[in-house]
Amino acid sequence: MWKLKVAEGQGPWLYSLNNFIGRQIWEFDPQAGTQEELEEIRKVQENFTKNRFRYKPNGDLLMRMQLIKENQIDLSLPPPVRVGEKEEVTYEAVTTAVRKAVRLNRAIQAIDGHWPAENAGPLFFTPPLIMVLYFTGTLNIALTAEHKVELLRYITNHQNGFMNLDHNAAPLQQLVDISDAFSSNEIFCSRDALIEWARNVGKRNGFVIVIKRSDKGDSRKARVTLACERGGTYRHAKNKSNVEDLNRKGTGTKKCDCPFKIIGVKLTSSDDWSVKVVCGFHNHRAAKQLEGHSYAGRLSDGEKTILSDMTKNLVKPRNILLSIKNHDEYNVSTMKTIYNARHKHRLLNSVGRSQMQQLMKQLNECKYVQWHRKDESNDCVRDLFWAHPTSIQLLNAFCSVLIMDCTYKTNRYRLPLLEIVGVTSTNLTFSVAFVYLETERVDNYTWAMEKLQSLMFADRLPNVIVTDRELALMNAVRLVFPTTTNLLCRWHISKNVLGNCKKLFERKDKWEAFMSAWSVLVFSSKEDDYERNLRSLTTDYYTYPGAVKYVTESWLTPYKERFVAAWTDKVMHLGNVTTNRAESAHAKLKRHLGSSQGDFESSWNVINALIELQHTEIKASFERSISVVEHQFNNAITSYGLPCAHELAELIKEGRTIPLDSVHSHWRKLDTVTDNVPSELTISTEIDSILRQFAECDEAGKIALKRKLRELACPATTSMCPPLEKVKGKGRPSLKINLSTKRAPSLFEIVESAHDSTSPATACSVKVPKEKKLKYIKCFPHQIREHIVNIVDVKADGHCGYRSIAGLLGMGEDGWGTVRHDLVRELHTFHDEYVQLYGSIDRVAELVYSLSWFDSFAPYDRWMTLPDMGHLIASRYNIVLVHLSIRQCLTYLPLRSVSPAPLHHKLIALGFVEDCHFVQVFLDSTSPIPPIACNWRNYRYQCARGWEIPYVPRIEAFRSSLGTNSNVATQETIDVDET
């Protein structure tokens, strides 16, 4: 604590003629003062600093506190006298005031009789004193750390502008002095070595050191000025004149005008550098941890190289950060640092190229074969095909069997991805090509098949192509590969049978027996066995005509030659009768993609890395097969291209080995070298033709031809654009982007899960979930109750139907008036169409009358009526509306709009309860939904037909769960006579 000393003097340089009377000095005593006194002094100092612009004089508060304590005078006595403005001044009041004044002067009088006071001169002579001490190198000798703190406090409290001490800045008496840490006589071999040393010293002490200024030394010695990252003050941007507007945006700064500064100077004789401390103080606390400090978290050049390599190898950002921290225990980078560095790395690699230009450049550099089709009106890509050069070699070496299947949710443009895979002689799957298709139509598939055919030699076309029942793909295969056998995936067929037939069986054992009989039928090895097993199936399950009819008419009659063993075993399919290999390739690709919002370039990076690893594994399998002799072999089967059982028996009986000619060439090949390849390919004829065509073209034709040739020669110059992202045109946009690559549940998954939880046959083995305790839950069919997540009630004022719709659309319940107004406008805008749908002008007028009510309470004739209002709501808001009640359940679709991608459909459910009230219903994503209203099919526009497709499995699941004896109507009109 600082103590005031009066009338004292010592040392050979001090003289006094009056025994130092009137002399006052402050001396720091670290042992003086109690904890309460120190705390009181701290509060006084902080209060003065806080109010220094309102009250300039300091009032000698610290001195008065000490003198009053030493003189032991209680200033609270006598009590103060206060005289009002209109009160009379009495003798007693004057006497008391004079006594208090005298008492105060006695309390603050020094022991030598004078009254100490503040000296107003230090602000004038302090700067010269500091300069002299600095130049003579005696600054740290003449001034202790406590002197420096008080000098800084004095200057700060009396300057016109003040240091920007933020809420995290340390009080002045807590200024951090790390001068000793940076005071060094070490000579550094280079500028970088000096900077690295300074930063490491700063890190060890909890501070981040940055380069403030650098001078190359054109006219003087080269030098570099290092400062704290919090040095300086924030400077507003030039275009931000209104500071208040800037502050409202939540801007902030870490700058607090920290005075710390050191200078590195290059020595004259060599490239060596020295360092000296200009100011070793920080006006803020040392950081407890440096994570989050942008400068401290910067990556070094070596760490940037690690990041680049790991990014190229598809390592996740969190794993990149962990690897960097393992290399450097002092690294304080954060995830934000890694994301920013990855983004910068991609920008540097693209060098200003567009996404498609970068993709074409990478495909060209890696020698991929690629084709594309684009829309000539806007240069947007329609279909995109690429194949790895090694994959093409594998294709021509192992072309016997190809498997094809489409997958979805792999890119932000929502284009289906057709993946074509093959099988090597070591029974490993290899990717042949990847094709992004605009649509799944015959034209798109045919284009893809033609490009695939162009990769193959004329004598090496596939014997078998396995697909699921995608009719457009099947037709394209038939057109391009007419001699190839197209097998259908048995697994998909089995799951289709499950999805469509399981609900027809009331008992689990019956269903399992039916599926066993179906499997026996599918695996019939001879045509006679097939006919016998079919008769047995038909006879044993005649009581289930729906199931027998489905398997017969949907699969056996039109497609038995494509999946029943009696016919498939006649072709060499090498054991591939399902698309499981393609499905596995889809799953691996999606795991590595991680998001459904990637573009073509990011998808290619993932695909290319997977293909490279795939090819490495295949080459290794070839070498293992050549050098390792197996002790066991699989049974030989003719459809696999191997000798059959009776041939093997004959060979064993005769003691002969298996001749290589009896083993198909597919199994004998253990490399990618293809025979009968043309020794030399030239394009001289094509070049001559192009030159002639160029000479014959007019100016516009020459420009167009030159542009095409430039894109062919330099793919990175392409003007092609990625396809437009399909967005929802109407309705409230979702703020959350769905990044999942997981597909929507199939029909068999919906049926299987629903059946297992409600079937009587499984009641004893499967625990049926308890019915949800939701208000009005019993007002809905029991088959749908388990899929109801929540029921939200609305105010019952005659507007409940419109209130529910407003709430489900995100307007809030009070938006019911807007809904009524919108539906009236819908009727007026498409008046003629609704006259046809409702059958008369009078009915349309009645609906307009019912809707045109905006008072607080609606009478009965102004209530919402369904099914009439269902078509209006679905068409006006471009949504799928599900109407649920105990008596009638229907689904309404838009009548006139083109269906967006299923991902962007908005489905809402409206419940009608107790025959007089509407509520909001929320269903889970796998819930079955009622059949579509019949009038939609009769009066919809042709362009709206696509709305129905995504909901067919869920509608079938609803019908199956409802059964034939249900009292719930699933049509718009009911025949009263029949009921």
Backbone hydrogen bonds, N-H to C=O, Kabsch-Sander energy under -0.5 kcal/mol:
donor,donor_aa,acceptor,acceptor_aa,energy
3,K,27,E,-3.1
5,K,3,K,-0.5
5,K,25,I,-3.5
7,A,23,R,-2.7
14,L,11,G,-1.1
21,I,18,N,-1.0
23,R,20,F,-1.9
25,I,5,K,-2.5
27,E,3,K,-2.6
29,D,1,M,-2.8
29,D,27,E,-0.5
32,A,29,D,-1.3
38,L,34,T,-2.5
39,E,35,Q,-2.0
40,E,36,E,-2.1
41,I,37,E,-2.5
42,R,38,L,-2.3
43,K,39,E,-2.0
44,V,40,E,-2.0
45,Q,41,I,-2.5
46,E,42,R,-2.5
47,N,43,K,-2.5
48,F,44,V,-2.1
49,T,45,Q,-2.4
50,K,46,E,-2.2
51,N,47,N,-1.7
52,R,49,T,-0.8
54,R,51,N,-1.3
55,Y,51,N,-2.4
61,L,58,N,-0.9
64,R,60,D,-2.6
65,M,61,L,-2.4
66,Q,62,L,-1.8
67,L,63,M,-2.6
68,I,64,R,-2.7
69,K,65,M,-1.4
70,E,66,Q,-2.3
71,N,67,L,-2.9
72,Q,68,I,-0.9
73,I,68,I,-1.1
75,L,73,I,-0.8
77,L,74,D,-1.1
87,E,84,G,-0.9
90,T,88,E,-0.6
94,V,90,T,-1.9
95,T,91,Y,-2.3
96,T,92,E,-2.4
97,A,93,A,-2.2
98,V,94,V,-2.3
99,R,95,T,-2.4
100,K,96,T,-2.2
101,A,97,A,-2.1
102,V,98,V,-2.7
103,R,99,R,-2.4
104,L,100,K,-2.3
105,N,101,A,-2.2
106,R,102,V,-2.2
107,A,103,R,-1.9
108,I,104,L,-1.6
109,Q,106,R,-0.9
110,A,114,H,-2.8
113,G,110,A,-1.6
120,A,118,E,-0.6
124,F,121,G,-2.4
125,F,121,G,-1.4
126,T,122,P,-2.3
129,L,125,F,-1.6
130,I,126,T,-2.4
131,M,127,P,-2.4
132,V,128,P,-2.5
133,L,129,L,-2.3
134,Y,130,I,-2.4
135,F,131,M,-3.0
136,T,132,V,-2.1
137,G,134,Y,-1.0
138,T,133,L,-2.1
139,L,133,L,-0.9
142,A,138,T,-3.0
143,L,139,L,-1.7
148,K,144,T,-2.0
149,V,145,A,-2.0
150,E,146,E,-2.0
151,L,147,H,-2.4
152,L,148,K,-2.5
153,R,149,V,-2.3
154,Y,150,E,-2.5
155,I,151,L,-2.6
156,T,152,L,-2.6
157,N,153,R,-2.7
158,H,154,Y,-1.2
159,Q,155,I,-1.1
165,L,163,M,-2.3
166,D,164,N,-0.8
169,A,166,D,-1.6
170,A,283,N,-0.7
174,Q,171,P,-2.1
175,L,172,L,-1.5
176,V,282,H,-2.0
177,D,175,L,-0.6
178,I,176,V,-0.7
178,I,280,G,-2.8
182,F,178,I,-1.2
182,F,179,S,-0.5
183,S,179,S,-1.1
184,S,182,F,-0.9
188,F,186,E,-0.5
188,F,273,W,-3.2
194,L,190,S,-1.7
195,I,191,R,-2.3
196,E,192,D,-2.6
197,W,193,A,-2.2
198,A,194,L,-2.5
199,R,195,I,-2.4
200,N,196,E,-2.2
201,V,197,W,-2.4
202,G,198,A,-2.4
203,K,199,R,-2.5
204,R,200,N,-2.2
205,N,201,V,-1.2
206,G,202,G,-0.5
206,G,203,K,-1.2
207,F,202,G,-3.4
209,I,207,F,-0.6
210,V,227,A,-3.0
212,K,210,V,-0.6
212,K,225,T,-2.7
213,R,225,T,-1.6
215,D,223,R,-3.0
223,R,215,D,-1.9
224,V,264,G,-2.4
225,T,213,R,-3.3
226,L,224,V,-0.5
226,L,262,I,-2.8
227,A,210,V,-2.6
228,C,260,F,-0.8
229,E,208,V,-2.1
231,G,228,C,-2.1
236,H,234,Y,-0.5
240,K,237,A,-1.8
241,S,239,N,-0.7
243,V,241,S,-1.0
246,L,242,N,-1.5
247,N,243,V,-2.5
248,R,244,E,-1.8
249,K,245,D,-0.6
249,K,246,L,-1.0
250,G,247,N,-1.8
251,T,246,L,-0.9
256,C,230,R,-2.8
257,D,230,R,-0.5
257,D,232,G,-2.5
258,C,230,R,-1.3
261,K,279,C,-2.4
262,I,226,L,-2.3
263,I,276,K,-2.5
264,G,224,V,-3.0
265,V,274,S,-2.4
266,K,222,A,-2.8
267,L,272,D,-3.0
273,W,188,F,-2.7
274,S,265,V,-2.5
276,K,263,I,-2.1
278,V,261,K,-1.8
278,V,276,K,-0.5
279,C,261,K,-2.5
282,H,176,V,-2.2
285,R,168,N,-0.8
287,A,206,G,-2.7
292,G,332,V,-0.7
293,H,290,L,-2.1
294,S,292,G,-0.7
297,G,293,H,-2.1
298,R,295,Y,-1.3
304,K,300,S,-2.3
305,T,301,D,-1.8
306,I,302,G,-2.0
307,L,303,E,-2.5
308,S,304,K,-2.4
309,D,305,T,-2.4
310,M,306,I,-2.5
311,T,307,L,-2.5
312,K,308,S,-2.0
313,N,309,D,-1.2
314,L,311,T,-1.6
315,V,310,M,-2.7
319,N,316,K,-0.6
320,I,316,K,-2.0
321,L,317,P,-2.3
322,L,318,R,-1.9
323,S,319,N,-2.1
324,I,320,I,-2.3
325,K,321,L,-2.3
326,N,322,L,-1.8
327,H,323,S,-1.4
328,D,324,I,-1.5
331,N,328,D,-1.5
332,V,296,A,-0.5
338,I,334,T,-1.6
339,Y,335,M,-2.7
340,N,336,K,-2.6
341,A,337,T,-2.4
342,R,338,I,-2.6
343,H,339,Y,-2.3
344,K,340,N,-2.4
345,H,341,A,-2.4
346,R,342,R,-2.2
347,L,343,H,-2.2
348,L,344,K,-2.4
349,N,345,H,-1.8
350,S,346,R,-2.3
351,V,347,L,-1.7
352,G,347,L,-0.5
353,R,350,S,-2.0
358,Q,354,S,-2.6
359,L,355,Q,-2.2
360,M,356,M,-2.7
361,K,357,Q,-2.2
362,Q,358,Q,-2.3
363,L,359,L,-2.6
364,N,360,M,-2.2
365,E,361,K,-2.6
366,C,362,Q,-2.1
367,K,364,N,-1.3
368,Y,363,L,-2.8
369,V,387,A,-2.5
370,Q,368,Y,-0.6
371,W,385,F,-2.2
373,R,383,D,-2.4
375,D,380,C,-3.1
376,E,374,K,-0.7
378,N,375,D,-1.0
379,D,375,D,-2.4
380,C,375,D,-0.5
381,V,721,C,-2.6
382,R,373,R,-3.8
383,D,373,R,-1.3
384,L,436,Y,-2.3
385,F,371,W,-3.1
386,W,434,F,-2.1
387,A,369,V,-2.0
392,I,388,H,-1.8
393,Q,389,P,-1.6
394,L,390,T,-2.4
395,L,391,S,-2.3
396,N,392,I,-2.1
397,A,393,Q,-1.7
398,F,394,L,-2.7
402,L,464,V,-2.3
403,I,421,V,-2.8
404,M,466,V,-2.5
405,D,419,E,-1.5
407,T,417,L,-2.2
412,R,598,G,-2.5
414,R,411,N,-1.6
417,L,407,T,-2.6
418,L,416,P,-0.6
418,L,435,V,-3.4
419,E,405,D,-2.5
419,E,417,L,-0.6
420,I,418,L,-0.5
420,I,433,A,-2.2
421,V,403,I,-2.7
422,G,430,F,-2.7
423,V,401,V,-0.6
424,T,428,L,-2.5
427,N,424,T,-1.6
430,F,422,G,-1.9
432,V,420,I,-3.3
433,A,420,I,-1.2
434,F,386,W,-2.2
435,V,418,L,-2.4
436,Y,384,L,-2.9
437,L,416,P,-2.3
437,L,435,V,-0.6
441,R,439,T,-1.1
445,Y,441,R,-2.5
446,T,442,V,-3.0
447,W,443,D,-2.1
448,A,444,N,-2.0
449,M,445,Y,-2.7
450,E,446,T,-2.5
451,K,447,W,-1.9
452,L,448,A,-2.1
453,Q,449,M,-2.6
454,S,450,E,-1.8
455,L,451,K,-0.6
455,L,452,L,-1.2
456,M,453,Q,-1.4
460,R,457,F,-2.0
463,N,400,S,-1.6
464,V,400,S,-2.3
465,I,485,T,-2.6
466,V,402,L,-2.6
467,T,487,L,-2.3
470,E,468,D,-2.4
471,L,469,R,-0.8
474,M,470,E,-2.6
475,N,471,L,-2.5
476,A,472,A,-2.0
477,V,473,L,-2.5
478,R,474,M,-2.0
479,L,475,N,-2.0
480,V,476,A,-2.4
481,F,477,V,-2.7
484,T,481,F,-1.4
485,T,463,N,-2.4
487,L,465,I,-1.6
487,L,485,T,-0.8
488,L,562,R,-2.0
489,C,467,T,-1.8
490,R,577,V,-2.0
493,I,489,C,-1.8
494,S,490,R,-2.6
495,K,491,W,-2.2
496,N,492,H,-2.1
497,V,493,I,-2.2
498,L,494,S,-2.1
499,G,495,K,-2.6
500,N,496,N,-1.8
501,C,497,V,-2.1
502,K,498,L,-1.9
504,L,501,C,-1.8
505,F,502,K,-1.5
506,E,504,L,-0.5
511,W,507,R,-1.8
512,E,508,K,-2.5
513,A,509,D,-2.0
514,F,510,K,-2.3
515,M,511,W,-2.4
516,S,512,E,-1.9
517,A,513,A,-2.2
518,W,514,F,-2.3
519,S,515,M,-2.2
520,V,516,S,-2.1
521,L,517,A,-2.0
522,V,518,W,-2.4
523,F,519,S,-2.2
524,S,521,L,-1.3
530,Y,526,K,-2.2
531,E,527,E,-2.4
532,R,528,D,-2.3
533,N,529,D,-2.8
534,L,530,Y,-2.3
535,R,531,E,-2.1
536,S,532,R,-2.1
537,L,533,N,-2.3
538,T,534,L,-2.5
539,T,535,R,-2.4
540,D,536,S,-2.9
541,Y,537,L,-1.5
542,Y,539,T,-1.1
544,Y,541,Y,-1.7
547,A,544,Y,-0.5
548,V,544,Y,-2.0
549,K,545,P,-2.7
550,Y,546,G,-2.0
551,V,547,A,-2.2
552,T,548,V,-1.8
553,E,549,K,-2.8
554,S,550,Y,-2.3
555,W,551,V,-0.8
556,L,551,V,-2.7
557,T,552,T,-2.8
559,Y,555,W,-2.3
560,K,556,L,-1.7
562,R,559,Y,-2.3
563,F,559,Y,-0.6
563,F,560,K,-1.1
564,V,560,K,-2.4
565,A,522,V,-2.9
566,A,524,S,-0.9
567,W,564,V,-1.7
568,T,564,V,-2.5
569,D,565,A,-2.3
570,K,567,W,-1.4
571,V,568,T,-1.5
573,H,571,V,-1.4
573,H,639,S,-0.6
574,L,639,S,-2.0
576,N,573,H,-1.9
577,V,575,G,-0.9
583,E,579,T,-2.4
584,S,580,N,-2.6
585,A,581,R,-1.9
586,H,582,A,-2.3
587,A,583,E,-2.3
588,K,584,S,-2.3
589,L,585,A,-2.3
590,K,586,H,-2.6
591,R,587,A,-2.0
592,H,588,K,-1.6
593,L,589,L,-2.3
594,G,590,K,-2.4
596,S,739,L,-1.3
603,S,599,D,-2.0
604,W,600,F,-2.5
605,N,601,E,-2.1
606,V,602,S,-1.5
607,I,603,S,-2.8
608,N,604,W,-3.3
609,A,605,N,-1.7
610,L,606,V,-2.2
611,I,607,I,-2.5
612,E,608,N,-2.3
613,L,609,A,-1.9
614,Q,610,L,-2.3
615,H,611,I,-2.7
616,T,612,E,-1.8
617,E,613,L,-2.0
618,I,614,Q,-2.1
619,K,615,H,-2.4
620,A,616,T,-2.0
621,S,617,E,-2.0
622,F,618,I,-1.8
623,E,619,K,-1.9
624,R,620,A,-2.3
625,S,621,S,-2.2
626,I,622,F,-1.6
627,S,623,E,-2.1
628,V,624,R,-2.5
630,E,628,V,-0.6
640,Y,637,I,-1.2
641,G,638,T,-2.3
642,L,637,I,-1.6
648,L,644,C,-2.0
649,A,645,A,-2.2
650,E,646,H,-2.0
651,L,647,E,-2.2
652,I,648,L,-2.3
653,K,649,A,-2.4
654,E,650,E,-2.1
655,G,651,L,-0.7
655,G,652,I,-0.5
656,R,651,L,-2.4
662,S,659,P,-1.4
663,V,660,L,-1.6
664,H,641,G,-2.9
664,H,662,S,-0.5
667,W,664,H,-1.3
668,R,664,H,-0.9
669,K,665,S,-1.0
670,L,668,R,-0.5
687,I,683,I,-2.6
688,D,684,S,-2.3
689,S,685,T,-2.0
690,I,686,E,-2.3
691,L,687,I,-2.4
692,R,688,D,-2.2
693,Q,689,S,-2.5
694,F,690,I,-2.7
695,A,691,L,-2.1
696,E,692,R,-1.7
697,C,693,Q,-1.0
702,K,698,D,-2.5
703,I,699,E,-2.0
704,A,700,A,-2.2
705,L,701,G,-2.6
706,K,702,K,-2.7
707,R,703,I,-2.0
708,K,704,A,-1.9
709,L,705,L,-2.3
710,R,706,K,-2.4
711,E,707,R,-2.0
712,L,708,K,-1.7
713,A,709,L,-2.8
714,C,710,R,-3.3
717,T,714,C,-2.4
718,T,715,P,-1.7
721,C,379,D,-2.9
727,V,725,E,-0.7
737,I,735,L,-0.5
739,L,737,I,-0.8
750,I,746,S,-2.0
751,V,747,L,-2.8
752,E,748,F,-2.5
753,S,749,E,-2.1
754,A,750,I,-2.1
755,H,751,V,-3.1
756,D,752,E,-2.2
757,S,753,S,-0.8
758,T,754,A,-0.6
758,T,755,H,-0.9
759,S,755,H,-2.5
761,A,506,E,-0.7
762,T,759,S,-1.1
763,A,760,P,-1.1
765,S,762,T,-0.5
766,V,762,T,-3.0
768,V,766,V,-0.6
774,L,772,K,-1.7
777,I,774,L,-1.8
779,C,776,Y,-2.1
780,F,777,I,-1.1
784,I,781,P,-1.5
785,R,781,P,-0.8
786,E,782,H,-0.6
787,H,784,I,-1.4
788,I,785,R,-1.7
789,V,787,H,-0.7
789,V,922,F,-2.9
790,N,922,F,-1.3
792,V,920,Q,-2.5
793,D,791,I,-0.6
797,D,795,K,-1.3
803,R,799,H,-2.8
804,S,800,C,-2.4
805,I,801,G,-1.9
806,A,802,Y,-2.4
807,G,803,R,-2.4
808,L,804,S,-2.4
809,L,805,I,-1.8
810,G,807,G,-1.1
811,M,806,A,-2.4
812,G,806,A,-0.9
815,G,812,G,-2.2
816,W,813,E,-0.9
817,G,814,D,-0.6
819,V,815,G,-1.7
820,R,816,W,-2.3
821,H,817,G,-2.4
822,D,818,T,-2.7
823,L,819,V,-2.3
824,V,820,R,-2.0
825,R,821,H,-2.1
826,E,822,D,-2.0
827,L,823,L,-2.0
828,H,824,V,-2.1
829,T,825,R,-2.7
830,F,826,E,-2.0
831,H,828,H,-1.0
834,Y,830,F,-2.0
835,V,831,H,-1.9
836,Q,832,D,-1.8
837,L,833,E,-2.0
838,Y,834,Y,-2.9
839,G,835,V,-1.4
844,V,840,S,-1.3
845,A,841,I,-2.3
846,E,842,D,-2.3
847,L,843,R,-1.9
848,V,844,V,-2.2
849,Y,845,A,-2.4
850,S,846,E,-2.5
851,L,847,L,-2.2
852,S,848,V,-1.8
853,W,851,L,-2.2
858,A,797,D,-2.4
862,R,859,P,-2.0
863,W,860,Y,-1.6
869,M,865,T,-2.3
870,G,867,P,-0.8
871,H,867,P,-0.8
871,H,868,D,-0.5
872,L,868,D,-0.7
873,I,869,M,-2.5
874,A,870,G,-2.3
875,S,871,H,-2.0
876,R,872,L,-2.7
877,Y,873,I,-2.1
878,N,874,A,-0.7
879,I,874,A,-1.4
880,V,906,K,-2.8
881,L,879,I,-0.6
881,L,892,Y,-2.2
882,V,880,V,-0.5
882,V,908,I,-2.7
883,H,881,L,-0.5
883,H,890,L,-3.3
884,L,882,V,-0.5
884,L,910,L,-2.5
886,I,779,C,-0.6
889,C,969,A,-2.7
890,L,883,H,-1.8
891,T,931,P,-2.0
892,Y,881,L,-3.2
899,S,943,C,-0.7
904,H,901,A,-2.4
905,H,902,P,-1.5
907,L,905,H,-0.5
908,I,880,V,-2.5
909,A,921,V,-0.8
910,L,882,V,-3.2
911,G,919,V,-2.6
912,F,884,L,-2.5
913,V,911,G,-0.5
913,V,917,H,-3.1
916,C,913,V,-1.9
917,H,913,V,-1.7
919,V,911,G,-2.4
920,Q,792,V,-2.6
921,V,909,A,-2.2
922,F,790,N,-2.6
923,L,921,V,-0.5
924,D,787,H,-2.1
927,S,924,D,-1.5
929,I,954,R,-0.8
933,A,891,T,-2.6
936,W,933,A,-1.3
937,R,933,A,-0.7
937,R,934,C,-0.7
938,N,934,C,-1.3
939,Y,935,N,-2.0
940,R,936,W,-1.7
941,Y,895,L,-3.2
944,A,941,Y,-1.3
945,R,942,Q,-1.3
947,W,944,A,-1.7
948,E,945,R,-1.1
951,Y,948,E,-1.6
952,V,948,E,-0.5
952,V,949,I,-1.3
955,I,951,Y,-2.4
956,E,952,V,-2.6
957,A,953,P,-2.1
958,F,954,R,-1.7
959,R,955,I,-2.5
960,S,956,E,-2.6
961,S,957,A,-2.3
962,L,958,F,-2.0
963,G,959,R,-1.9
969,A,887,R,-3.5
969,A,967,N,-0.5
976,V,974,I,-0.8
979,T,975,D,-1.5
